[in-house]
Amino acid sequence: MLNSAWASQDSELEAALDNLSVGVERRLKTRFEQAGVEYPPQRIQLIALKESRRLELWAYQHDEWQFIHDYAIFAASGGVGPKLREGDKQVPEGFYRITELNPNSHFHLSMKLNYPNGFDWLNAAREGRVAPGSNIFIHGSAWSAGCLAIGNRYIEELFKLVAKVGLEHSAVLIVPYDFRQREIMVTENGPAWLGELYAYLKLRLVQFPLTEKRFKCAYDCREASNK
């Protein structure tokens, strides 16, 4: 029974990928060509900047990270600060893996993150929070409550790309704002571990220098609408 369930999920995913228009992969190939990076790449990193509502796509090639594209985030509820409990409508902050591609999302397509990760669980346990939240996705549509909504056009691109690269080679870094441009600021009423988290996230973020952030896409760079 378990094997047939997995087979059904795999067939649904394959069908969803097959149903994506040829334009999706054409846009991806154009973005990578303009960045001078082979498609598909070895690994990808998504960087979500909550305050400025953008999602950066980076690819690993020749032992370094190359900037590919800047996607708009249409909706992300809550504000600066980590997710602490179920229902607080906060977008998490941390380093996460994509664990699942969901072709049956209510928001067109979605990619599930491994929130809460080990760091999230550890601090929740220390503070007696038994329900730190769950089911965090990057998805289509232009509405969200605790997830990142990037519109149907963009989720189709990233859904296709992650399927090509593989879940094990795809990661997501979610930060409150751009630590490459601003110093870390932690309020007194924030969790005691927040400074530690932000220092760790900054160490990861500076591996993707702004000098490498090249806007070389052929068209639709930083699109403002979901066409």
Residue pairs with C-beta under 8 A, 6 or more apart in sequence:
12 103
12 104
13 101
13 103
13 163
15 103
16 103
16 109
16 159
17 103
17 159
17 160
17 163
20 156
20 159
20 160
21 156
24 156
24 157
24 160
25 160
27 157
27 220
28 39
28 157
28 160
28 161
29 39
30 217
30 218
30 219
31 57
31 68
31 69
31 217
31 218
32 38
32 39
32 41
32 59
32 68
33 39
33 218
34 216
34 217
34 218
35 59
35 66
35 67
35 68
35 69
35 214
35 216
35 217
36 66
36 216
37 59
37 61
37 66
37 68
38 61
40 161
40 164
40 165
41 59
41 60
41 61
41 165
42 59
42 60
42 61
42 165
42 169
43 59
43 60
43 165
43 169
43 170
43 171
44 57
44 58
44 59
44 60
44 161
44 162
44 165
44 169
44 170
44 171
45 57
45 58
45 59
45 60
45 65
45 170
45 171
45 172
45 173
45 208
46 55
46 56
46 57
46 58
46 138
46 158
46 170
46 171
46 172
46 173
47 55
47 56
47 58
47 172
47 173
47 175
47 205
47 208
48 54
48 55
48 56
48 73
48 76
48 91
48 138
48 148
48 172
48 173
48 174
48 175
49 55
49 56
49 175
49 177
49 178
50 76
50 79
50 80
50 91
50 93
50 174
50 175
50 176
50 177
51 80
51 176
51 177
51 178
52 177
52 178
53 72
53 73
53 74
53 76
54 70
54 71
54 72
54 73
54 222
55 70
55 71
55 72
55 73
55 138
55 148
55 150
55 154
56 67
56 69
56 70
56 71
56 208
56 213
57 67
57 68
57 69
57 70
57 71
57 158
57 161
58 65
58 66
58 67
58 68
58 208
59 65
59 66
59 68
60 66
64 212
65 207
65 208
65 212
66 212
67 208
67 212
67 213
67 214
69 217
69 221
70 213
70 215
70 221
70 222
71 150
71 154
71 158
72 150
72 151
72 154
72 222
72 223
72 224
73 148
73 149
73 150
74 141
74 142
74 143
74 149
74 150
74 151
74 226
75 141
75 142
75 143
75 144
75 148
75 149
76 91
76 144
76 147
76 148
76 149
77 89
77 90
77 91
77 144
77 145
77 146
78 88
78 89
78 90
78 91
78 146
79 90
80 176
80 177
81 90
81 93
81 176
81 190
81 194
82 90
82 92
82 93
82 94
82 120
82 191
82 194
82 197
83 90
83 91
83 92
83 93
83 115
83 120
83 132
83 133
83 136
83 146
84 90
84 124
84 129
84 132
84 133
84 191
85 129
85 131
85 132
85 133
86 131
86 132
86 133
86 134
87 133
88 133
88 146
89 145
89 146
90 133
90 146
91 136
91 146
91 147
91 148
91 174
92 113
92 115
92 116
92 120
92 133
92 136
92 174
93 174
93 175
93 176
93 197
93 201
94 115
94 117
94 119
94 120
94 173
94 174
94 197
94 201
95 117
95 171
95 172
95 173
95 200
95 201
95 204
96 113
96 114
96 115
96 117
96 136
96 171
96 172
96 173
96 174
97 113
97 114
97 117
97 167
97 170
97 171
97 172
98 111
98 112
98 113
98 114
98 138
98 162
98 167
98 170
98 171
98 172
99 112
99 113
99 114
99 167
100 111
100 112
100 167
101 109
101 110
101 111
101 112
101 159
101 162
101 163
101 167
102 109
102 110
102 111
102 112
102 137
103 109
105 137
105 139
105 140
107 137
107 139
107 140
107 141
107 143
107 144
107 149
107 155
108 139
108 140
108 141
108 152
108 155
108 156
109 139
109 140
109 152
109 155
109 156
109 159
110 137
110 138
110 139
110 140
110 147
110 155
111 137
111 138
111 139
111 155
111 158
111 159
111 162
112 135
112 136
112 137
113 136
113 137
113 138
113 172
115 133
115 134
115 136
116 124
116 132
116 133
116 134
119 197
120 132
121 132
123 129
123 191
123 193
124 130
124 132
127 191
133 146
136 146
136 147
137 147
137 148
138 147
138 148
138 150
138 155
138 158
138 172
139 147
139 148
139 149
139 150
139 155
140 149
140 150
140 151
140 152
140 154
140 155
140 156
141 149
141 151
141 152
142 149
142 151
142 226
143 149
148 174
150 158
151 226
152 226
153 223
153 226
153 227
154 223
154 226
162 170
173 201
173 204
173 205
175 198
175 201
175 205
176 198
178 205
179 198
179 201
179 202
179 205
179 206
180 205
180 206
180 208
180 209
180 210
181 210
184 195
184 198
184 199
184 202
186 194
186 195
186 198
215 221
215 222
220 227
